[in-house]
Amino acid sequence: MNGLATFWGQGDAITRAVALLLLLMSVSAWVMIFWKGWLLRRARADIERAVPAFWAAATLEDGRAQLALFDREGVLQPLLAAATDSASASTLEGRGHLQSQLTRRLRGALHAVLAQLQFGQVVLASIGSTAPFIGLFGTVWGIYHALLSISSSGGITIEKVAGPVGEALVMTAAGLAVAIPAVLAYNIFGKMIGRCEAELEGFAHDLREMVSDDTAEG
């Protein structure tokens, strides 16, 4: 702690700005990690419970009620709404083939749900890819600033150089400490989203087949 306090006291505005930026990125990454982990676990549990409950329902309205009960994150209900809604006949969409209308609505609903699940991935990827370089920049600038201060005081020795340089290297370690959790979370969440996407695509396909069969029978 004393070394960090000394480094902070000896650093200039750029050094402190880099340190604050890394702190902000770290806080943002961890907030996103906890929030997104909680959301994806809920969404996964919702899908696992809601889909079987929907298909076990006796009627469409009962199935809709089951989705409303179990789908806490709202990842399945938009797909059902897209499958059961109908476009106005006065629009270009409404004049198209019924199967094409259904496919278009389900595709749009699926994309919207996936965008909801993928929210925050760009933040984690950006933090994971840029934090090491920001930390490295802080280290280089800190070393440069430290060497200027030492040279202006005269009498350069290894003892005088080692302390400031070692403290400046902390910025590189800080950049890695910020980046590593963000990268790991990004990869883990990507796999979780992929599993949810496969389940949602399967549910959308089954809904399309159900509505198509009903339309054909009608």
GROMACS elastic network, one bead per residue, 0.5 to 0.9 nm:
[ bonds ]
;  ai    aj funct       b0    kb
    1     4     6  0.51328   500
    1     5     6  0.60942   500
    1     6     6  0.85230   500
    2     5     6  0.50144   500
    2     6     6  0.60503   500
    2     7     6  0.84870   500
    3     6     6  0.50548   500
    3     7     6  0.60532   500
    3     8     6  0.84928   500
    3   163     6  0.86122   500
    3   164     6  0.89683   500
    3   167     6  0.64895   500
    4     8     6  0.59933   500
    4     9     6  0.84442   500
    4   167     6  0.69704   500
    4   170     6  0.83728   500
    5     8     6  0.50433   500
    5     9     6  0.60538   500
    5    10     6  0.85274   500
    6     9     6  0.50311   500
    6    10     6  0.60214   500
    6    11     6  0.83218   500
    6   164     6  0.88629   500
    6   167     6  0.84153   500
    7    10     6  0.51708   500
    7    11     6  0.57904   500
    7   142     6  0.85860   500
    7   164     6  0.72505   500
    7   167     6  0.61358   500
    7   168     6  0.72664   500
    8    11     6  0.51491   500
    8    12     6  0.81172   500
    8    15     6  0.78981   500
    8    16     6  0.67215   500
    8    19     6  0.87960   500
    9    12     6  0.81294   500
   10   145     6  0.88720   500
   10   146     6  0.80683   500
   10   164     6  0.89015   500
   11    14     6  0.77825   500
   11    15     6  0.54783   500
   11    16     6  0.64358   500
   11   142     6  0.69374   500
   11   145     6  0.74605   500
   11   146     6  0.81071   500
   12    15     6  0.54057   500
   12    16     6  0.63664   500
   12    17     6  0.86402   500
   12   142     6  0.84642   500
   12   145     6  0.77929   500
   13    16     6  0.52358   500
   13    17     6  0.60105   500
   13    18     6  0.86543   500
   14    18     6  0.61806   500
   14    19     6  0.86183   500
   14   138     6  0.80007   500
   14   141     6  0.79489   500
   14   142     6  0.88262   500
   15    18     6  0.52612   500
   15    19     6  0.63193   500
   15    20     6  0.87296   500
   15   138     6  0.59412   500
   15   139     6  0.84507   500
   15   141     6  0.69295   500
   15   142     6  0.63279   500
   15   145     6  0.88554   500
   16    19     6  0.50175   500
   16    20     6  0.61172   500
   16    21     6  0.84786   500
   16   138     6  0.87900   500
   17    20     6  0.51136   500
   17    21     6  0.60363   500
   17    22     6  0.86126   500
   18    21     6  0.50039   500
   18    22     6  0.62059   500
   18    23     6  0.85949   500
   18   134     6  0.69724   500
   18   135     6  0.73855   500
   18   137     6  0.81726   500
   18   138     6  0.59605   500
   18   171     6  0.84722   500
   19    22     6  0.52091   500
   19    23     6  0.62549   500
   19    24     6  0.86972   500
   19   135     6  0.80487   500
   19   138     6  0.75208   500
   19   171     6  0.73141   500
   19   174     6  0.84656   500
   20    24     6  0.61156   500
   20    25     6  0.85583   500
   21    24     6  0.50452   500
   21    25     6  0.61314   500
   21    26     6  0.85349   500
   21   134     6  0.85166   500
   22    25     6  0.50258   500
   22    26     6  0.60601   500
   22    27     6  0.86125   500
   22   131     6  0.68801   500
   22   134     6  0.75770   500
   22   135     6  0.74352   500
   22   171     6  0.87932   500
   22   174     6  0.73428   500
   22   175     6  0.66733   500
   22   178     6  0.70695   500
   23    26     6  0.50778   500
   23    27     6  0.62186   500
   23    28     6  0.85675   500
   23   174     6  0.87639   500
   23   178     6  0.81755   500
   24    27     6  0.52147   500
   24    28     6  0.60990   500
   24    29     6  0.85280   500
   25    28     6  0.50531   500
   25    29     6  0.59965   500
   25    30     6  0.86174   500
   25   127     6  0.65095   500
   25   131     6  0.77201   500
   25   178     6  0.70598   500
   25   179     6  0.88821   500
   26    29     6  0.51180   500
   26    30     6  0.62368   500
   26    31     6  0.85716   500
   26   127     6  0.82194   500
   26   131     6  0.89388   500
   26   177     6  0.82900   500
   26   178     6  0.51762   500
   26   179     6  0.80712   500
   26   181     6  0.89877   500
   26   182     6  0.85185   500
   27    30     6  0.53153   500
   27    31     6  0.61190   500
   27    32     6  0.85469   500
   27   178     6  0.88584   500
   28    31     6  0.52080   500
   28    32     6  0.61077   500
   28    33     6  0.85135   500
   28   123     6  0.84047   500
   28   124     6  0.86908   500
   28   127     6  0.88127   500
   29    32     6  0.51352   500
   29    33     6  0.60131   500
   29    34     6  0.87101   500
   29   123     6  0.75683   500
   29   124     6  0.61963   500
   29   127     6  0.71910   500
   29   128     6  0.88434   500
   29   178     6  0.77613   500
   29   179     6  0.86866   500
   29   181     6  0.78550   500
   29   182     6  0.59901   500
   30    34     6  0.61440   500
   30    35     6  0.84095   500
   30   181     6  0.80559   500
   30   182     6  0.78009   500
   31    34     6  0.54228   500
   31    35     6  0.60632   500
   31    36     6  0.83484   500
   32    35     6  0.51529   500
   32    36     6  0.56744   500
   32    37     6  0.80834   500
   32   120     6  0.67016   500
   32   121     6  0.88121   500
   32   123     6  0.81840   500
   32   124     6  0.76331   500
   32   182     6  0.89801   500
   33    36     6  0.53493   500
   33    37     6  0.58211   500
   33    38     6  0.84145   500
   33   120     6  0.88500   500
   33   124     6  0.82262   500
   33   181     6  0.85374   500
   33   182     6  0.75910   500
   33   185     6  0.64728   500
   33   186     6  0.85369   500
   33   189     6  0.88969   500
   34    37     6  0.52565   500
   34    38     6  0.61706   500
   34    39     6  0.86626   500
   35    38     6  0.52437   500
   35    39     6  0.62042   500
   35    40     6  0.87126   500
   36    40     6  0.60007   500
   36    41     6  0.84248   500
   36   117     6  0.83999   500
   36   119     6  0.83757   500
   36   120     6  0.75327   500
   36   189     6  0.78821   500
   37    40     6  0.53419   500
   37    41     6  0.61502   500
   37    42     6  0.86160   500
   37   185     6  0.85256   500
   37   189     6  0.73106   500
   38    41     6  0.53588   500
   38    42     6  0.63016   500
   38    43     6  0.86914   500
   39    42     6  0.52046   500
   39    43     6  0.61137   500
   39    44     6  0.86056   500
   39    73     6  0.75947   500
   39   117     6  0.80908   500
   40    44     6  0.59897   500
   40    45     6  0.84652   500
   40   117     6  0.71506   500
   40   189     6  0.77200   500
   40   192     6  0.70330   500
   40   193     6  0.73845   500
   40   196     6  0.85224   500
   41    44     6  0.51542   500
   41    45     6  0.61698   500
   41    46     6  0.85108   500
   41   192     6  0.84096   500
   42    45     6  0.51082   500
   42    46     6  0.59808   500
   42    47     6  0.86249   500
   42    71     6  0.89907   500
   42    72     6  0.75291   500
   42    73     6  0.70766   500
   43    47     6  0.62157   500
   43    48     6  0.86561   500
   43    71     6  0.76919   500
   43    72     6  0.74595   500
   43    73     6  0.58432   500
   43    74     6  0.82146   500
   43    75     6  0.71428   500
   43   117     6  0.84497   500
   43   196     6  0.77592   500
   44    47     6  0.52672   500
   44    48     6  0.62921   500
   44    49     6  0.87881   500
   44   192     6  0.80519   500
   44   193     6  0.88186   500
   44   195     6  0.83396   500
   44   196     6  0.63134   500
   45    48     6  0.51431   500
   45    49     6  0.62660   500
   45    50     6  0.83588   500
   45    70     6  0.88028   500
   45    71     6  0.88719   500
   46    49     6  0.53651   500
   46    50     6  0.56434   500
   46    51     6  0.81566   500
   46    67     6  0.87934   500
   46    70     6  0.57020   500
   46    71     6  0.51637   500
   46    72     6  0.65838   500
   46    73     6  0.74421   500
   46    74     6  0.88115   500
   46    75     6  0.83474   500
   46    76     6  0.85949   500
   47    50     6  0.52306   500
   47    51     6  0.57646   500
   47    52     6  0.85305   500
   47    70     6  0.81337   500
   47    71     6  0.71351   500
   47    75     6  0.79709   500
   47    76     6  0.74016   500
   47   196     6  0.77186   500
   47   199     6  0.74657   500
   47   200     6  0.79802   500
   48    51     6  0.62173   500
   48    52     6  0.71892   500
   48   199     6  0.87386   500
   49    52     6  0.60876   500
   49    53     6  0.63799   500
   49    54     6  0.88304   500
   49    70     6  0.66441   500
   49    71     6  0.83954   500
   50    53     6  0.50590   500
   50    54     6  0.59870   500
   50    55     6  0.87392   500
   50    66     6  0.66122   500
   50    67     6  0.55200   500
   50    68     6  0.86175   500
   50    69     6  0.79624   500
   50    70     6  0.52541   500
   50    71     6  0.62406   500
   50    76     6  0.81094   500
   51    54     6  0.51308   500
   51    55     6  0.64291   500
   51    56     6  0.86127   500
   51    66     6  0.87563   500
   51    67     6  0.75864   500
   51    70     6  0.89813   500
   51    76     6  0.82165   500
   51   203     6  0.74277   500
   52    55     6  0.53057   500
   52    56     6  0.60529   500
   52    57     6  0.87586   500
   53    56     6  0.50727   500
   53    57     6  0.63931   500
   53    63     6  0.71346   500
   53    66     6  0.61249   500
   53    67     6  0.75998   500
   53    70     6  0.85448   500
   54    57     6  0.54000   500
   54    58     6  0.88505   500
   54    60     6  0.83090   500
   54    62     6  0.76438   500
   54    64     6  0.70291   500
   54    65     6  0.82898   500
   54    66     6  0.57614   500
   54    67     6  0.63358   500
   55    58     6  0.81050   500
   55    63     6  0.67907   500
   56    59     6  0.89946   500
   56    63     6  0.76243   500
   57    60     6  0.72554   500
   57    61     6  0.84135   500
   57    62     6  0.55441   500
   57    63     6  0.50280   500
   57    64     6  0.87464   500
   57    66     6  0.77066   500
   58    61     6  0.84446   500
   58    62     6  0.64102   500
   58    63     6  0.73523   500
   59    62     6  0.51482   500
   59    63     6  0.62297   500
   59    64     6  0.86285   500
   60    64     6  0.61098   500
   60    65     6  0.86096   500
   61    65     6  0.62295   500
   61    66     6  0.86536   500
   62    65     6  0.50357   500
   62    66     6  0.62819   500
   62    67     6  0.87742   500
   63    66     6  0.50037   500
   63    67     6  0.63174   500
   63    68     6  0.86544   500
   64    67     6  0.51667   500
   64    68     6  0.62608   500
   64    69     6  0.86702   500
   64    77     6  0.76736   500
   64    80     6  0.77115   500
   65    68     6  0.50491   500
   65    69     6  0.62088   500
   65    70     6  0.88267   500
   66    69     6  0.50201   500
   66    70     6  0.62686   500
   66    71     6  0.81396   500
   67    70     6  0.53176   500
   67    71     6  0.52629   500
   67    72     6  0.86552   500
   67    74     6  0.87510   500
   67    76     6  0.70388   500
   67    77     6  0.63302   500
   67    80     6  0.89074   500
   68    71     6  0.55783   500
   68    72     6  0.74934   500
   68    74     6  0.82282   500
   68    76     6  0.89279   500
   68    77     6  0.70698   500
   69    72     6  0.73438   500
   70    73     6  0.88237   500
   71    74     6  0.53508   500
   71    75     6  0.67289   500
   71    76     6  0.64519   500
   71    77     6  0.71039   500
   72    75     6  0.80804   500
   73    76     6  0.83704   500
   74    77     6  0.57694   500
   74    78     6  0.70240   500
   74   113     6  0.81043   500
   75    78     6  0.65365   500
   75    79     6  0.76129   500
   75   110     6  0.85241   500
   75   113     6  0.56369   500
   75   114     6  0.82833   500
   75   116     6  0.83583   500
   75   117     6  0.85066   500
   75   200     6  0.80397   500
   76    79     6  0.54004   500
   76    80     6  0.66463   500
   76    81     6  0.88682   500
   76   110     6  0.89348   500
   76   113     6  0.81728   500
   76   200     6  0.73166   500
   76   203     6  0.81974   500
   76   204     6  0.87781   500
   77    80     6  0.51417   500
   77    81     6  0.61393   500
   77    82     6  0.85682   500
   78    82     6  0.60552   500
   78    83     6  0.85707   500
   78   106     6  0.85737   500
   78   109     6  0.59414   500
   78   110     6  0.79403   500
   78   112     6  0.87002   500
   78   113     6  0.77113   500
   79    82     6  0.50802   500
   79    83     6  0.61897   500
   79    84     6  0.87157   500
   79   105     6  0.83700   500
   79   106     6  0.60250   500
   79   107     6  0.87688   500
   79   108     6  0.89880   500
   79   109     6  0.56852   500
   79   110     6  0.66141   500
   79   113     6  0.85396   500
   79   200     6  0.84466   500
   79   203     6  0.81601   500
   79   204     6  0.63301   500
   79   207     6  0.80829   500
   80    83     6  0.50484   500
   80    84     6  0.61647   500
   80    85     6  0.83955   500
   80   106     6  0.84201   500
   80   204     6  0.79310   500
   80   207     6  0.71588   500
   81    84     6  0.53082   500
   81    85     6  0.57574   500
   81   106     6  0.88163   500
   81   109     6  0.86286   500
   82    85     6  0.54808   500
   82    86     6  0.80814   500
   82   102     6  0.74002   500
   82   104     6  0.89308   500
   82   105     6  0.52974   500
   82   106     6  0.54978   500
   82   107     6  0.88386   500
   82   108     6  0.83602   500
   82   109     6  0.64737   500
   83    86     6  0.81591   500
   83   102     6  0.61167   500
   83   103     6  0.84082   500
   83   105     6  0.69915   500
   83   106     6  0.62611   500
   83   204     6  0.80642   500
   83   207     6  0.64673   500
   83   208     6  0.65446   500
   83   211     6  0.69348   500
   84   102     6  0.85000   500
   84   207     6  0.88533   500
   84   211     6  0.73704   500
   85   102     6  0.87362   500
   85   105     6  0.86926   500
   86    89     6  0.88182   500
   86    94     6  0.75922   500
   86    98     6  0.89987   500
   86   101     6  0.81826   500
   86   102     6  0.83028   500
   87    90     6  0.84643   500
   87    91     6  0.73762   500
   87    92     6  0.89906   500
   87    93     6  0.64114   500
   87    95     6  0.85405   500
   87   101     6  0.77304   500
   88    91     6  0.57305   500
   88    92     6  0.85964   500
   88    93     6  0.76024   500
   88    94     6  0.51364   500
   88    95     6  0.82688   500
   89    92     6  0.76574   500
   89    93     6  0.76885   500
   89    95     6  0.57792   500
   89    96     6  0.89802   500
   90    93     6  0.84191   500
   90    94     6  0.65077   500
   90    95     6  0.73449   500
   91    94     6  0.51697   500
   91    95     6  0.65180   500
   92    95     6  0.52122   500
   92    96     6  0.66682   500
   93    96     6  0.54594   500
   93    97     6  0.85443   500
   93   100     6  0.87022   500
   93   101     6  0.63518   500
   93   104     6  0.88264   500
   94    97     6  0.80203   500
   94    98     6  0.80772   500
   94   101     6  0.71568   500
   95    98     6  0.84395   500
   95   101     6  0.87328   500
   96    99     6  0.83829   500
   96   100     6  0.65942   500
   96   101     6  0.63339   500
   97   100     6  0.51840   500
   97   101     6  0.62150   500
   97   102     6  0.86908   500
   98   101     6  0.50483   500
   98   102     6  0.61821   500
   98   103     6  0.86105   500
   98   212     6  0.85550   500
   98   215     6  0.87357   500
   99   102     6  0.51060   500
   99   103     6  0.61400   500
   99   104     6  0.85453   500
   99   208     6  0.84105   500
   99   212     6  0.71274   500
  100   103     6  0.51012   500
  100   104     6  0.60493   500
  100   105     6  0.85895   500
  101   104     6  0.51612   500
  101   105     6  0.61884   500
  101   106     6  0.85984   500
  102   105     6  0.52749   500
  102   106     6  0.61323   500
  102   107     6  0.84633   500
  102   208     6  0.69414   500
  102   211     6  0.84736   500
  102   212     6  0.85712   500
  103   106     6  0.52410   500
  103   107     6  0.59861   500
  103   108     6  0.85722   500
  103   208     6  0.73547   500
  104   107     6  0.51458   500
  104   108     6  0.62053   500
  104   109     6  0.86584   500
  105   108     6  0.51882   500
  105   109     6  0.61703   500
  105   110     6  0.85356   500
  106   109     6  0.50884   500
  106   110     6  0.59676   500
  106   111     6  0.85039   500
  106   204     6  0.65752   500
  106   205     6  0.86694   500
  106   207     6  0.89088   500
  106   208     6  0.79469   500
  107   110     6  0.51202   500
  107   111     6  0.61500   500
  107   112     6  0.86407   500
  107   204     6  0.84374   500
  108   111     6  0.51916   500
  108   112     6  0.62690   500
  108   113     6  0.87544   500
  109   112     6  0.51231   500
  109   113     6  0.62562   500
  109   114     6  0.86545   500
  110   113     6  0.51570   500
  110   114     6  0.61369   500
  110   115     6  0.85308   500
  110   197     6  0.86176   500
  110   200     6  0.73970   500
  110   201     6  0.74556   500
  110   204     6  0.77259   500
  111   114     6  0.51341   500
  111   115     6  0.60849   500
  111   116     6  0.86332   500
  112   115     6  0.51042   500
  112   116     6  0.63579   500
  112   117     6  0.88850   500
  113   116     6  0.50332   500
  113   117     6  0.64289   500
  113   118     6  0.86972   500
  113   200     6  0.88759   500
  114   118     6  0.60023   500
  114   119     6  0.84888   500
  114   193     6  0.79782   500
  114   196     6  0.86906   500
  114   197     6  0.69505   500
  114   200     6  0.88894   500
  115   118     6  0.50366   500
  115   119     6  0.60278   500
  116   119     6  0.53948   500
  117   120     6  0.84811   500
  117   121     6  0.89490   500
  117   193     6  0.66271   500
  117   196     6  0.86873   500
  117   197     6  0.89945   500
  118   121     6  0.57052   500
  118   122     6  0.82816   500
  118   189     6  0.85435   500
  118   190     6  0.80808   500
  118   193     6  0.70651   500
  119   122     6  0.74044   500
  119   123     6  0.85037   500
  120   123     6  0.51469   500
  120   124     6  0.64630   500
  120   125     6  0.86965   500
  121   124     6  0.52037   500
  121   125     6  0.61087   500
  121   126     6  0.85153   500
  121   186     6  0.62562   500
  121   189     6  0.80046   500
  121   190     6  0.80069   500
  122   125     6  0.50387   500
  122   126     6  0.59569   500
  122   127     6  0.85029   500
  122   186     6  0.87203   500
  123   126     6  0.51705   500
  123   127     6  0.61578   500
  123   128     6  0.84997   500
  123   182     6  0.87605   500
  124   127     6  0.52047   500
  124   128     6  0.59855   500
  124   129     6  0.85366   500
  124   179     6  0.86146   500
  124   181     6  0.89328   500
  124   182     6  0.51696   500
  124   183     6  0.67410   500
  124   185     6  0.75241   500
  124   186     6  0.59422   500
  125   128     6  0.51023   500
  125   129     6  0.60883   500
  125   130     6  0.85455   500
  125   179     6  0.89566   500
  125   182     6  0.69606   500
  125   183     6  0.65003   500
  125   186     6  0.64679   500
  126   129     6  0.52741   500
  126   130     6  0.60149   500
  126   131     6  0.81482   500
  126   182     6  0.87605   500
  127   130     6  0.53946   500
  127   131     6  0.55324   500
  127   132     6  0.87816   500
  127   178     6  0.75661   500
  127   179     6  0.60911   500
  127   182     6  0.65351   500
  127   183     6  0.80728   500
  128   131     6  0.59360   500
  128   132     6  0.76280   500
  128   176     6  0.85482   500
  128   178     6  0.72784   500
  128   180     6  0.65007   500
  128   181     6  0.77828   500
  128   182     6  0.51473   500
  128   183     6  0.50492   500
  128   184     6  0.87006   500
  128   186     6  0.84834   500
  129   132     6  0.69932   500
  129   133     6  0.79258   500
  129   179     6  0.68941   500
  129   182     6  0.88925   500
  129   183     6  0.78814   500
  130   133     6  0.54557   500
  130   134     6  0.62478   500
  130   135     6  0.87159   500
  130   175     6  0.84555   500
  130   179     6  0.76345   500
  131   134     6  0.50575   500
  131   135     6  0.61100   500
  131   136     6  0.85332   500
  131   172     6  0.89758   500
  131   174     6  0.84349   500
  131   176     6  0.67838   500
  131   177     6  0.86287   500
  131   178     6  0.63144   500
  131   179     6  0.54467   500
  132   135     6  0.50972   500
  132   136     6  0.61006   500
  132   137     6  0.85911   500
  132   171     6  0.89721   500
  132   172     6  0.65546   500
  132   173     6  0.81824   500
  132   174     6  0.80105   500
  132   176     6  0.52023   500
  132   177     6  0.84511   500
  132   178     6  0.78165   500
  132   179     6  0.63845   500
  133   137     6  0.60462   500
  133   138     6  0.84950   500
  133   172     6  0.80087   500
  133   175     6  0.71822   500
  133   176     6  0.88958   500
  134   137     6  0.50441   500
  134   138     6  0.62247   500
  134   139     6  0.86734   500
  134   171     6  0.83719   500
  134   172     6  0.79948   500
  134   175     6  0.65162   500
  135   139     6  0.62430   500
  135   140     6  0.87259   500
  135   169     6  0.86531   500
  135   170     6  0.83136   500
  135   173     6  0.72056   500
  135   174     6  0.63235   500
  135   176     6  0.74616   500
  136   140     6  0.61986   500
  136   141     6  0.85179   500
  136   169     6  0.80959   500
  136   171     6  0.66061   500
  136   173     6  0.85682   500
  136   175     6  0.72233   500
  137   140     6  0.51450   500
  137   141     6  0.60458   500
  137   142     6  0.83301   500
  137   171     6  0.82158   500
  137   172     6  0.80270   500
  138   141     6  0.51755   500
  138   142     6  0.58426   500
  138   143     6  0.84882   500
  138   168     6  0.73237   500
  138   169     6  0.83604   500
  138   170     6  0.89537   500
  138   171     6  0.56838   500
  138   172     6  0.72397   500
  138   175     6  0.89890   500
  139   143     6  0.60757   500
  139   144     6  0.84836   500
  139   165     6  0.82227   500
  139   167     6  0.85513   500
  139   169     6  0.52493   500
  139   170     6  0.72261   500
  139   171     6  0.52653   500
  139   172     6  0.59708   500
  140   143     6  0.52265   500
  140   144     6  0.61503   500
  140   145     6  0.85611   500
  140   168     6  0.75724   500
  140   169     6  0.82474   500
  141   144     6  0.50191   500
  141   145     6  0.60010   500
  141   146     6  0.84297   500
  141   168     6  0.81582   500
  142   145     6  0.50700   500
  142   146     6  0.59660   500
  142   147     6  0.85154   500
  142   164     6  0.79624   500
  142   165     6  0.74576   500
  142   167     6  0.82991   500
  142   168     6  0.50994   500
  142   169     6  0.81486   500
  142   171     6  0.84621   500
  143   146     6  0.50023   500
  143   147     6  0.60361   500
  143   148     6  0.85246   500
  143   164     6  0.69866   500
  143   165     6  0.53491   500
  143   166     6  0.86298   500
  143   167     6  0.86669   500
  143   168     6  0.58483   500
  143   169     6  0.80806   500
  144   147     6  0.52330   500
  144   148     6  0.62404   500
  144   149     6  0.87089   500
  144   165     6  0.88632   500
  145   148     6  0.52091   500
  145   149     6  0.63326   500
  145   150     6  0.87520   500
  146   149     6  0.51323   500
  146   150     6  0.61846   500
  146   151     6  0.86019   500
  146   161     6  0.78507   500
  146   164     6  0.58455   500
  146   165     6  0.70140   500
  146   168     6  0.83111   500
  147   150     6  0.50200   500
  147   151     6  0.59589   500
  147   152     6  0.84365   500
  147   161     6  0.71926   500
  147   164     6  0.81257   500
  147   165     6  0.82404   500
  148   151     6  0.52056   500
  148   152     6  0.61299   500
  148   153     6  0.86959   500
  149   152     6  0.52979   500
  149   153     6  0.64476   500
  149   154     6  0.89645   500
  150   153     6  0.52170   500
  150   154     6  0.64650   500
  150   155     6  0.79360   500
  150   156     6  0.64712   500
  150   160     6  0.71757   500
  150   161     6  0.73767   500
  151   154     6  0.51601   500
  151   155     6  0.74456   500
  151   156     6  0.64506   500
  152   155     6  0.89796   500
  153   156     6  0.80736   500
  155   160     6  0.87746   500
  156   159     6  0.83369   500
  156   160     6  0.64871   500
  156   161     6  0.72396   500
  157   160     6  0.53186   500
  157   161     6  0.63866   500
  157   162     6  0.86717   500
  158   161     6  0.50713   500
  158   162     6  0.58524   500
  158   163     6  0.87676   500
  159   162     6  0.53921   500
  159   163     6  0.67736   500
  160   163     6  0.61464   500
  160   164     6  0.73281   500
  161   164     6  0.58942   500
  161   165     6  0.60871   500
  161   166     6  0.84022   500
  162   165     6  0.53048   500
  162   166     6  0.58126   500
  162   167     6  0.84652   500
  163   166     6  0.52508   500
  163   167     6  0.62212   500
  163   168     6  0.86672   500
  164   167     6  0.50794   500
  164   168     6  0.61369   500
  164   169     6  0.87268   500
  165   168     6  0.50065   500
  165   169     6  0.63243   500
  166   169     6  0.51774   500
  166   170     6  0.69691   500
  167   170     6  0.54614   500
  167   171     6  0.78891   500
  168   171     6  0.58490   500
  168   172     6  0.79088   500
  169   172     6  0.54559   500
  169   173     6  0.68015   500
  169   174     6  0.88065   500
  170   173     6  0.50480   500
  170   174     6  0.60562   500
  170   175     6  0.86103   500
  171   175     6  0.61713   500
  171   176     6  0.87108   500
  172   175     6  0.50823   500
  172   176     6  0.63864   500
  172   177     6  0.86188   500
  173   176     6  0.51582   500
  173   177     6  0.61002   500
  173   178     6  0.86714   500
  174   178     6  0.62312   500
  174   179     6  0.86219   500
  175   178     6  0.52171   500
  175   179     6  0.61789   500
  175   180     6  0.86952   500
  176   180     6  0.58982   500
  176   181     6  0.88748   500
  177   180     6  0.57677   500
  177   181     6  0.71928   500
  178   181     6  0.64515   500
  178   182     6  0.68977   500
  179   182     6  0.52599   500
  179   183     6  0.61662   500
  179   184     6  0.86796   500
  180   183     6  0.52478   500
  180   184     6  0.61903   500
  180   185     6  0.85490   500
  181   184     6  0.51582   500
  181   185     6  0.59754   500
  181   186     6  0.84221   500
  182   185     6  0.51801   500
  182   186     6  0.60307   500
  182   187     6  0.87251   500
  183   186     6  0.50384   500
  183   187     6  0.63343   500
  183   188     6  0.86884   500
  184   187     6  0.53048   500
  184   188     6  0.62226   500
  184   189     6  0.85461   500
  185   188     6  0.50868   500
  185   189     6  0.58625   500
  185   190     6  0.82500   500
  186   189     6  0.52687   500
  186   190     6  0.59666   500
  186   191     6  0.87677   500
  187   190     6  0.50245   500
  187   191     6  0.64796   500
  187   192     6  0.88214   500
  188   191     6  0.53432   500
  188   192     6  0.64237   500
  188   193     6  0.87390   500
  189   193     6  0.60004   500
  189   194     6  0.84118   500
  190   193     6  0.51263   500
  190   194     6  0.61033   500
  190   195     6  0.87508   500
  191   195     6  0.63461   500
  191   196     6  0.87145   500
  192   195     6  0.52445   500
  192   196     6  0.63360   500
  192   197     6  0.85813   500
  193   196     6  0.50283   500
  193   197     6  0.59485   500
  193   198     6  0.86133   500
  194   198     6  0.62717   500
  194   199     6  0.87637   500
  195   198     6  0.52362   500
  195   199     6  0.64663   500
  195   200     6  0.87274   500
  196   199     6  0.51562   500
  196   200     6  0.61031   500
  196   201     6  0.85429   500
  197   200     6  0.50369   500
  197   201     6  0.60005   500
  197   202     6  0.84818   500
  198   201     6  0.51906   500
  198   202     6  0.62073   500
  198   203     6  0.86725   500
  199   202     6  0.51175   500
  199   203     6  0.62065   500
  199   204     6  0.86480   500
  200   203     6  0.50092   500
  200   204     6  0.60774   500
  200   205     6  0.85059   500
  201   204     6  0.50554   500
  201   205     6  0.61000   500
  201   206     6  0.86103   500
  202   205     6  0.50817   500
  202   206     6  0.62058   500
  202   207     6  0.85935   500
  203   206     6  0.51226   500
  203   207     6  0.61238   500
  203   208     6  0.85918   500
  204   207     6  0.50567   500
  204   208     6  0.61630   500
  204   209     6  0.86898   500
  205   208     6  0.50973   500
  205   209     6  0.63179   500
  205   210     6  0.86889   500
  206   209     6  0.50886   500
  206   210     6  0.61446   500
  206   211     6  0.86553   500
  207   210     6  0.50389   500
  207   211     6  0.61440   500
  207   212     6  0.83904   500
  208   211     6  0.52833   500
  208   212     6  0.59407   500
  208   213     6  0.85100   500
  209   212     6  0.50214   500
  209   213     6  0.60596   500
  209   214     6  0.85677   500
  210   213     6  0.52404   500
  210   214     6  0.62508   500
  210   215     6  0.86382   500
  211   214     6  0.50343   500
  211   215     6  0.60646   500
  211   216     6  0.85368   500
  212   215     6  0.50817   500
  212   216     6  0.61155   500
  212   217     6  0.86013   500
  213   216     6  0.50643   500
  213   217     6  0.61331   500
  213   218     6  0.84891   500
  214   217     6  0.51524   500
  214   218     6  0.60285   500
  215   218     6  0.50088   500
